[in-house]
Amino acid sequence: MHAMHSKGLQYADVKAKANSMAIFAEDKTLYSNTGYVRGLLTEYGVGTSTDELKLT
């Protein structure tokens, strides 16, 4: 787990981490499968709900 600094995280660092986890912004499956982003958030110590809400 990584510690977050009070100034936040650098976009380039988070993007690099996401890419190393095979998460790419241009991947359209990110819209329907939250597992990838949830995994990235977990890497940074951010918890998520087990419930998913459909966007309407």
C-alpha positions in Angstrom: 0.0 0.0 0.0 1.2 3.5 -0.8 0.9 6.5 1.6 -1.0 9.4 0.1 0.6 12.8 0.6 -1.4 15.8 1.7 -0.8 17.3 -1.8 -2.3 14.3 -3.4 -0.8 12.0 -6.1 0.7 12.9 -9.4 -1.4 12.0 -12.4 1.6 10.5 -14.2 2.4 8.3 -11.3 -1.1 6.9 -11.0 -1.4 6.5 -14.7 1.8 4.5 -14.7 0.6 2.3 -11.9 -2.7 1.8 -13.7 -0.9 0.9 -16.9 1.3 -1.6 -15.0 -2.0 -3.3 -13.9 -3.2 -3.4 -17.5 -5.7 -0.5 -16.9 -5.8 1.9 -19.8 -8.0 5.0 -20.2 -9.0 4.1 -23.7 -10.3 0.7 -22.7 -14.1 0.9 -23.1 -14.7 -2.0 -20.8 -13.9 0.3 -17.8 -17.4 1.7 -18.2 -19.1 -1.6 -17.5 -16.5 -3.4 -15.3 -15.6 -1.6 -12.1 -13.2 -4.3 -10.9 -10.2 -2.7 -12.6 -10.6 0.7 -11.0 -11.5 -0.9 -7.7 -8.2 -2.8 -7.8 -6.3 0.4 -8.5 -8.0 2.2 -5.7 -7.1 -0.6 -3.3 -3.5 -0.2 -4.3 -3.7 3.3 -2.9 -5.5 2.4 0.2 -8.9 3.7 -0.9 -11.8 1.5 0.1 -14.8 1.0 -2.0 -18.3 -0.3 -1.3 -19.2 -3.8 -2.3 -22.4 -2.5 -3.7 -22.4 -1.1 -7.3 -24.9 1.4 -8.4 -26.0 1.5 -12.1 -25.7 4.9 -13.8 -28.9 6.0 -15.2 
